Amino acid sequence: MKWKYNLLWQFLACGCFCFSSGHAETEWQVKTESVGVVVDNLSNSPPFWEYHQSIIVRHGDRVYVTIMETLEAGFSSFQKQWTLYERTEDGWQKRYSSLPNQRLNQPPLLLADRQNTLHVFAWPEGVLTHFMFDMTEGLFNPAVGSPEPGFTEFWPWLGGSINASGDILTVIVTAGDPRLHYLFREATTQAWTPGTVLTFPDRLESPTGFDRHTFPFVIMNGREVHIFSAQDIEDPVKIAEGASYTFSSRRLDYYYSPDILKEPFQTVPVANIENTRGWLHNDDMLLDRSGTIHILYWIQRIQSDFDTNLAQMHAFGPPGGPLTHVEIGRPGQFTEGRLWEAPDSTLYVVLPRWEDLYLAPLDKDGGLAKPAEALGIAPGLWGTLFAGQRIFLAPARASVGGAPVLEGLYRTPLEPGKIEVRYFRVDFPNLTMTSLVGDFDNNGKVDFADFLGFASHFGRMRGASNFDSGFDLNNDGQVNFPDFLSFASHFGQSK
């Protein structure tokens, strides 16, 4: 193996580098498409609802979506099958549906690796199950297994991420277990390593029994891990009052480990409004190319009273904190925003309202660089755009290829009992959308770490189990000297 490193490095050392950069403008073009129509039997579970999940991912030119579809009438709340869709030149095609007789209460988690495998994690009949689809062979017959140790839970919360090497991390919360679990899957050995992020403290006054946090956003960068979750406990005061919804969320926490297999997690408080009648909501998390962590959340002074909404909040800082907190917009103007980093590293926030989606770049101080502008995808009637004020973006944390395109899902009501799932994409004509060739670890620069990754794959050919198409830069089916010349021409480049 050493000859490959030595020969390639000596050639690379002669140095012939070129640089390029993009520039973002605030002009954009918006396209929307119908993914499909699903039946809603008023079961309290729309096609997608757990807002921390990655249910749309991009892999090269392909886009995949997972949604839940209602079973026949008579099934109780949260009992649905899930379906995998693929975007094609002929529109959205249904590629796979789970068995209709298996209960499911949580939307699947969707991840894409460099080896052309689409990973879907779902809970049919309450069993954590791993579906692996070969994107080169078709999406109809997945390999199916369960991570070890297995989890069985009808009320789970699952978040996940994939890093540039293809390692997978899932973070799991179950209803009766006071631990925040993780399962780490190493890409080369495909072995699962279990562990515990933390054990939640007791909360004996609550029927929950402990200070449970759920809806975990998860980002894994190398072995560095970020988790952002929301408190989710049964509230004895609400129970005594006979409230129809008895859960409370009055604390948001961010957990950070510089190496999940070696270093313990530290807890960084994001917001705490205990001893009030308020409500907190964790909206999104993004790790930008410079290594800064970004968190979105919002506060309601009185739960369910939307007139008491405060402004959308943006917290940001180095991994592990400290975090700076900045308001986005006016109090009550926006909630449940999402973050996207453009190829030129401009950070955008997508802000849903009932009548439209709004978009704005953020400045270096964390606030709006300019007023948010409507994307213009509303059908023209107030309140008819969204069946719920929630959207899902294709996040960088869910695909080895990142998120080079601003795209996502929303849902809109049709006639009673039906909901349409729609896709939107925002293109920036004045933005250079080319990715940084040779930046295999997606850290914003082509450096020695990328060289080591390339050298380790040099000589591999399509069809081999260890072939990684991400290193085949000219798509000729092998990682060879022409690929190295392309890599060498970009060595030293950064964004």
C-alpha positions in Angstrom: 0.0 0.0 0.0 2.8 2.4 0.8 3.9 2.7 -2.9 0.5 4.3 -3.8 0.8 7.0 -1.1 4.5 7.7 -2.0 4.0 7.8 -5.7 0.8 9.9 -5.7 2.1 12.2 -3.0 5.4 12.8 -4.9 3.4 13.7 -8.0 1.1 15.9 -6.1 4.0 17.7 -4.5 5.0 19.3 -7.8 1.9 21.5 -7.3 -0.4 22.8 -9.9 -3.5 24.2 -8.2 -6.4 26.3 -9.3 -9.1 28.1 -7.3 -12.7 29.2 -7.8 -15.4 30.7 -5.8 -19.1 31.3 -5.9 -21.1 34.4 -5.1 -24.7 34.3 -3.8 -27.4 36.7 -4.8 -30.8 37.0 -3.4 -32.5 36.2 -6.7 -34.0 32.8 -6.9 -36.3 30.6 -9.0 -38.8 28.3 -7.3 -40.2 25.0 -8.7 -42.9 22.8 -7.0 -44.1 19.3 -7.8 -46.6 16.9 -6.5 -45.0 13.8 -4.8 -48.4 12.1 -4.2 -51.7 12.2 -2.4 -52.3 10.3 0.8 -55.5 9.5 2.7 -55.9 11.1 6.1 -58.4 9.4 8.4 -58.0 12.1 11.0 -55.7 9.7 12.9 -53.6 12.5 14.5 -50.6 11.4 12.3 -50.1 13.2 9.0 -47.7 11.9 6.2 -44.8 13.4 8.1 -44.8 14.8 11.6 -41.6 14.1 13.6 -39.8 17.3 12.6 -36.3 16.2 13.5 -36.3 13.3 11.0 -34.5 13.4 7.6 -37.2 12.2 5.3 -35.8 13.7 2.1 -32.2 13.2 0.8 -30.2 13.9 -2.3 -27.7 11.5 -3.7 -26.0 13.0 -6.8 -28.9 13.8 -9.2 -31.3 11.5 -7.4 -33.8 12.7 -4.7 -35.6 10.2 -2.4 -38.5 10.8 0.0 -40.1 8.6 2.7 -43.6 9.3 3.9 -46.2 7.5 6.0 -49.5 6.5 4.3 -52.7 5.8 6.2 -54.0 2.3 6.2 -57.6 1.4 5.8 -60.1 3.1 8.0 -60.5 1.6 11.5 -56.8 1.6 12.4 -56.1 3.6 15.4 -53.7 6.6 15.7 -50.2 6.3 14.3 -50.8 3.0 12.5 -49.6 3.5 9.0 -47.3 2.0 6.4 -44.4 3.9 4.9 -43.5 4.4 1.2 -40.3 5.3 -0.6 -40.5 7.7 -3.6 -37.8 8.6 -6.1 -37.8 11.8 -8.3 -37.4 10.9 -12.0 -37.7 12.7 -15.3 -41.2 11.3 -15.5 -42.2 12.6 -12.1 -42.2 11.1 -8.7 -42.3 7.3 -8.7 -43.3 5.0 -5.8 -40.5 2.5 -5.4 -41.3 0.6 -2.2 -44.1 0.3 0.3 -43.8 -1.5 3.7 -46.2 -4.3 4.5 -49.7 -3.0 5.2 -50.4 -5.2 8.2 -47.5 -3.9 10.3 -48.2 -1.0 12.7 -45.9 2.0 12.5 -46.0 5.1 14.5 -42.9 7.1 13.5 -41.8 8.2 10.0 -38.7 6.4 8.7 -35.3 8.0 8.9 -33.5 8.3 5.5 -29.7 8.3 5.0 -27.6 8.0 1.8 -23.9 6.8 1.6 -21.2 6.9 -1.0 -21.5 3.2 -1.8 -24.9 3.9 -3.5 -26.8 2.5 -0.6 -30.0 4.1 0.7 -30.5 3.4 4.5 -34.0 3.5 5.9 -34.6 3.0 9.6 -38.2 2.3 10.6 -40.2 0.6 13.5 -42.7 -1.9 12.0 -44.5 -3.5 14.9 -42.3 -1.5 17.2 -39.0 -3.2 16.1 -36.1 -1.0 15.0 -35.4 -2.3 11.5 -32.7 -1.3 9.0 -33.6 -1.4 5.3 -30.7 -1.1 2.8 -31.6 -0.3 -0.8 -29.0 -0.6 -3.6 -29.5 2.5 -5.7 -27.6 1.0 -8.6 -29.7 -2.2 -8.7 -33.2 -0.8 -8.0 -35.2 0.1 -5.0 -37.6 -2.8 -4.8 -35.9 -5.5 -2.8 -34.0 -4.1 0.2 -31.8 -6.1 2.5 -33.4 -6.0 5.9 -31.9 -6.4 9.3 -32.0 -5.1 12.9 -29.1 -3.4 14.6 -27.6 -5.2 17.6 -28.6 -4.8 20.3 -32.2 -4.5 19.1 -34.8 -2.1 20.3 -38.6 -2.8 20.6 -40.8 0.2 21.3 -44.1 1.4 20.0 -43.4 5.0 21.0 -39.8 5.6 20.0 -38.0 8.8 18.9 -35.1 8.2 16.5 -32.6 10.7 15.0 -29.6 10.0 12.8 -26.7 11.2 10.7 -24.1 9.9 8.3 -20.5 11.2 8.0 -18.2 11.6 5.0 -16.8 8.1 5.6 -20.3 6.5 5.5 -20.4 5.8 9.2 -23.9 5.9 10.6 -25.1 7.2 14.0 -28.7 6.7 15.3 -29.8 8.2 18.5 -32.8 6.6 20.3 -35.2 7.6 23.0 -37.9 5.1 24.2 -40.9 5.8 26.4 -39.9 4.0 29.5 -36.1 4.1 29.5 -34.3 7.0 31.2 -31.3 6.7 28.9 -30.5 8.5 25.6 -29.1 5.6 23.6 -26.9 5.6 20.4 -26.0 3.0 17.9 -22.8 3.6 15.8 -22.3 1.7 12.6 -18.7 1.7 11.2 -18.8 1.8 7.4 -16.0 -0.7 6.6 -16.9 -3.4 9.1 -20.7 -2.7 9.2 -20.5 -3.5 12.9 -22.8 -1.7 15.4 -21.4 -0.3 18.6 -24.0 0.6 21.2 -23.6 3.3 23.8 -25.3 5.9 26.1 -25.3 9.6 25.5 -26.6 10.3 29.0 -29.0 9.2 31.6 -31.9 11.6 32.2 -32.3 12.7 35.9 -35.4 11.6 37.9 -38.5 13.6 37.8 -40.7 11.9 40.3 -43.5 14.4 40.3 -44.2 13.5 36.6 -45.8 10.3 35.5 -43.0 10.1 33.0 -40.7 9.4 35.9 -37.6 11.2 34.5 -36.7 14.3 32.6 -37.1 12.8 29.2 -35.8 14.7 26.1 -37.1 13.6 22.6 -37.1 14.7 19.0 -33.2 14.5 18.6 -31.5 16.3 15.8 -28.2 14.5 15.1 -25.1 15.6 13.3 -21.9 13.5 13.0 -18.8 15.1 11.5 -16.1 12.4 11.6 -16.5 11.1 15.1 -17.6 14.5 16.4 -21.3 14.4 17.4 -23.9 17.0 18.0 -27.4 16.3 19.4 -30.2 18.9 19.9 -33.3 17.7 21.8 -36.5 19.0 23.5 -37.9 18.1 26.9 -41.0 16.0 26.6 -42.6 15.0 29.9 -46.1 14.5 31.2 -47.1 17.5 33.2 -48.9 16.7 36.5 -50.5 20.2 36.6 -52.1 19.7 33.1 -53.3 16.2 34.2 -54.9 17.7 37.3 -56.6 20.4 35.2 -58.0 17.7 32.8 -56.2 19.1 29.8 -56.5 17.1 26.5 -52.8 17.4 25.9 -50.8 16.7 29.0 -47.2 16.9 27.8 -44.8 19.9 28.4 -41.6 21.1 26.8 -39.8 23.8 28.8 -36.2 23.0 28.4 -33.9 22.6 25.3 -30.4 21.0 25.5 -27.5 20.5 23.2 -25.2 17.6 23.7 -21.7 17.5 22.3 -18.9 14.9 22.1 -15.6 15.5 20.2 -15.3 11.7 19.7 -18.3 9.5 20.3 -16.3 6.4 20.8 -13.8 8.0 23.2 -15.1 11.1 24.8 -18.2 11.6 27.0 -21.0 14.0 26.0 -21.2 17.4 27.7 -24.6 19.1 28.1 -25.0 22.7 26.9 -28.3 24.3 28.0 -30.0 26.2 25.1 -33.2 27.5 26.8 -35.0 26.9 30.1 -38.4 28.2 31.1 -39.2 25.8 33.9 -41.8 27.0 36.4 -43.8 28.9 33.7 -46.8 28.0 31.6 -44.7 28.4 28.4 -43.5 26.1 25.7 -40.2 25.5 23.9 -39.7 24.0 20.4 -36.4 22.8 18.8 -36.6 23.6 15.1 -33.3 22.7 13.4 -29.5 22.2 13.7 -26.7 22.7 11.2 -22.9 22.4 11.3 -21.5 24.8 8.7 -18.3 24.3 6.8 -16.3 26.6 9.1 -17.2 24.3 12.1 -19.8 26.6 13.7 -22.9 24.9 15.1 -26.2 26.6 14.4 -29.5 25.9 16.3 -33.0 27.2 15.7 -35.8 27.3 18.3 -38.8 29.3 19.4 -40.6 30.2 22.7 -44.2 30.5 23.5 -44.9 32.4 26.8 -48.2 30.5 27.3 -48.5 27.1 25.7 -51.0 26.9 22.8 -51.6 30.7 22.9 -50.0 31.7 19.6 -50.4 35.4 20.4 -47.7 34.9 23.0 -45.1 33.6 20.5 -41.7 35.2 20.8 -39.3 35.6 17.8 -37.7 32.7 16.1 -34.3 32.3 17.8 -30.9 31.5 16.3 -28.2 30.2 18.6 -24.7 29.6 17.2 -21.1 29.1 18.3 -18.2 26.7 18.4 -18.8 23.0 19.0 -19.7 22.6 22.6 -20.5 26.3 23.0 -20.7 28.9 24.3 -23.7 29.9 22.1 -24.8 33.4 21.1 -28.6 33.9 20.8 -30.1 36.2 18.2 -33.7 37.0 17.3 -34.8 36.3 13.7 -37.7 38.6 12.7 -40.3 40.1 15.0 -42.1 38.3 17.9 -44.7 36.0 16.5 -43.6 36.5 12.9 -41.9 33.1 12.3 -41.6 29.7 14.0 -40.3 26.3 13.0 -37.6 27.6 10.7 -35.0 25.5 8.8 -31.4 26.1 7.9 -29.5 25.6 4.6 -25.9 26.4 3.7 -25.3 27.3 0.1 -22.3 26.0 -1.9 -20.6 29.4 -1.4 -21.1 29.0 2.4 -23.9 31.6 2.7 -26.3 30.5 5.4 -30.0 30.8 4.6 -33.1 30.3 6.8 -36.4 29.0 5.4 -39.3 30.2 7.5 -42.8 28.7 7.1 -46.0 30.6 7.6 -49.5 29.5 6.9 -49.8 31.4 3.7 -46.3 30.9 2.2 -42.6 30.0 2.7 -40.2 32.8 3.4 -36.4 32.9 2.7 -33.6 35.1 3.8 -29.8 35.0 4.2 -28.3 35.3 7.6 -25.5 37.8 8.4 -22.3 37.1 10.3 -24.0 38.3 13.5 -26.6 35.6 13.2 -29.6 37.8 12.3 -31.4 38.4 9.0 -29.1 40.0 6.4 -32.2 41.3 4.7 -36.0 41.0 5.3 -37.3 37.5 4.6 -39.0 37.3 1.2 -42.0 35.1 0.2 -41.1 32.3 -2.2 -44.5 32.6 -3.8 -45.7 29.0 -3.7 -49.0 29.7 -1.9 -52.1 28.7 -3.9 -53.7 32.1 -3.1 -56.0 31.4 -0.2 -54.9 32.1 3.3 -54.5 28.9 5.4 -54.5 26.5 2.5 -50.8 26.1 1.8 -50.0 23.9 4.8 -51.7 21.2 6.7 -49.6 22.2 9.6 -46.9 24.9 9.7 -44.0 22.5 9.0 -41.6 21.8 6.2 -38.7 19.3 5.8 -35.5 20.2 3.9 -33.0 17.8 2.5 -30.3 18.1 5.2 -26.5 17.8 4.8 -26.4 15.6 7.8 -28.4 12.8 6.0 -26.2 12.4 2.9 -22.5 11.9 2.3 -23.0 14.2 -0.7 -24.3 16.9 1.5 -27.2 19.3 0.5 -26.0 21.3 -2.5 -29.6 22.2 -3.4 -32.2 24.0 -1.4 -35.1 21.6 -1.6 -37.7 20.1 0.6 -41.3 18.9 1.3 -44.5 20.5 2.5 -48.0 19.2 2.7 -51.2 20.9 1.6 -54.9 19.8 2.3 -57.1 18.8 -0.6 -60.7 17.8 -0.1 -61.6 16.3 3.3 -59.7 13.2 4.1 -56.8 13.8 1.6 -53.5 15.5 1.9 -51.1 16.2 -1.0 -47.3 15.9 -0.3 -45.4 18.5 -2.4 -41.7 19.0 -3.3 -40.1 22.4 -3.7 -36.7 23.4 -5.0 -35.1 26.9 -5.0 -32.5 27.6 -7.6 -30.1 30.6 -7.5 -29.2 31.6 -11.1 -26.3 33.8 -9.9 -24.8 31.3 -7.5 -22.0 29.0 -8.6 -23.4 25.6 -7.7 -20.3 23.5 -8.4 -19.1 21.5 -5.6 -15.5 21.4 -4.5 -13.9 18.5 -6.4 -11.7 16.4 -4.2 -13.3 17.5 -0.9 -14.2 14.0 0.1 -14.7 14.7 3.8 -16.8 17.8 3.1 -14.8 20.1 5.4 -14.6 22.9 2.8 -11.0 22.3 1.6 -9.0 19.8 -0.5 -6.2 18.8 1.9 -4.0 16.0 3.0 -6.9 14.1 4.7 -8.6 14.0 1.3 -5.4 12.7 -0.3 -5.2 9.9 2.2 -8.8 9.0 1.4 -8.2 9.0 -2.3 -5.0 7.0 -2.1 -6.7 4.3 0.0 -9.3 3.9 -2.8 -6.8 4.1 -5.7 -7.1 1.1 -8.1 -10.5 0.0 -7.1 -13.1 -0.8 -9.8 -16.9 -0.8 -10.1 -18.3 -4.2 -9.0 -15.9 -4.6 -6.1 -17.5 -4.5 -2.6 -15.1 -1.7 -1.5 -15.6 0.5 -4.6 -16.7 4.0 -3.7 -18.1 6.0 -6.6 -17.3 9.2 -4.8 -13.6 8.8 -5.7 -14.3 8.0 -9.3 -14.2 11.6 -10.4 -14.6 10.9 -14.2 -17.2 8.2 -13.7 -15.4 5.6 -15.8 -15.9 2.8 -13.3 -12.5 2.9 -11.7 -10.4 5.0 -9.4 -7.3 5.5 -11.6 -4.7 8.0 -12.7 -7.1 10.3 -14.6 -9.0 10.7 -11.4 -5.8 11.5 -9.6 -5.0 14.2 -12.1 -8.4 15.8 -11.5 -7.8 15.6 -7.7 -4.3 17.1 -8.0 -5.7 20.0 -10.0 -7.9 20.9 -7.1 -5.5 20.1 -4.2 -5.2 23.1 -1.9 -8.5 24.7 -3.0 -10.9 25.8 -0.3 -14.3 27.5 0.0 
